[in-house]
């Protein structure tokens, strides 16, 4: 399997790289990410079988997309559910929310397609979704993952930072006000981020939103948070990831529940990726609207936020809409 990285943050030109086998670091702890310039590809929760991958900028060799050879492998299984099974699971989680165990829990599922995309998918995603952050990351360790993410985890330059709360989903172009459930989701995530940033002694914080933000065939509620902090980029990552937008709240309890229920198939879905240079500029995105390419099929990873008043069948339809973001482009 040939290692390669195709990367197009919104508003920038595509970048293509490869690297020799063994040039990457495999890390199981967030605190072990080097404080040197490099590209990071991180899972929801690191482990021996699903490590953080960090590649020094010095080891990344420019290449053309024509040199990229798409090769999937079957590293993950599970996560496939019928609508009936998914609705039953969501109803059980709604009950947990009603009983006070969670205020919100983000559940995920996998949609399989009996197709293997060719490298031209990258350009189609860039053209169709100019505001998305497109990434194709392939290695023997991770397998082959394609992403068109709408969500920024952290942009850091000097002491200045930007992050966002992206929560609440509906079909693009929906008329009228957002529903109470979506507004509550958005508030939970924004409040969490403000709390975590305050603990980092962030200063001069500004909050903009929420506003409606288009992401292809769907749209989200987005709040942008700006500020300054003397904390390190690594401290910020550990404070923010995973946000309630991909995990739940209370965060510790939600994280433990998802580790038990979804660890086998989440893998790099809802992790993050991007350039890190703690001494200059870092820009990291949440790994959403992503799929894992396997030998004879692809696995599209999708999720939704469950509250006590969620409509289980509507949540299922939301995951179908999210799967279509990439699925219709294959």
PEURZI-V288489 format. One record per run of one state. SS is the DSSP state (helix for helix, strand for strand, loop for the rest). FROM is the first residue (numbers start at 1). LEN is the number of residues. If there is no record, write none. Layout:
BEGIN
ss=SS from=FROM len=LEN
ss=SS from=FROM len=LEN
END
This chain:
BEGIN
ss=loop from=1 len=3
ss=strand from=4 len=5
ss=loop from=9 len=6
ss=strand from=15 len=4
ss=loop from=19 len=6
ss=strand from=25 len=3
ss=loop from=28 len=2
ss=helix from=30 len=3
ss=loop from=33 len=5
ss=strand from=38 len=5
ss=loop from=43 len=9
ss=strand from=52 len=5
ss=helix from=57 len=3
ss=loop from=60 len=1
ss=strand from=61 len=2
ss=loop from=63 len=2
ss=helix from=65 len=3
ss=loop from=68 len=15
ss=helix from=83 len=16
ss=loop from=99 len=5
ss=strand from=104 len=10
ss=loop from=114 len=6
ss=helix from=120 len=9
ss=loop from=129 len=4
ss=strand from=133 len=7
ss=loop from=140 len=3
ss=strand from=143 len=7
ss=loop from=150 len=2
ss=strand from=152 len=6
ss=loop from=158 len=2
ss=strand from=160 len=12
ss=loop from=172 len=8
ss=helix from=180 len=20
ss=loop from=200 len=3
ss=strand from=203 len=13
ss=loop from=216 len=2
ss=strand from=218 len=11
ss=loop from=229 len=4
ss=helix from=233 len=8
ss=loop from=241 len=7
ss=strand from=248 len=2
ss=loop from=250 len=1
ss=helix from=251 len=16
ss=loop from=267 len=5
ss=strand from=272 len=5
ss=loop from=277 len=4
ss=strand from=281 len=6
ss=loop from=287 len=3
ss=strand from=290 len=4
ss=loop from=294 len=4
ss=strand from=298 len=9
ss=loop from=307 len=5
ss=helix from=312 len=16
ss=loop from=328 len=3
END
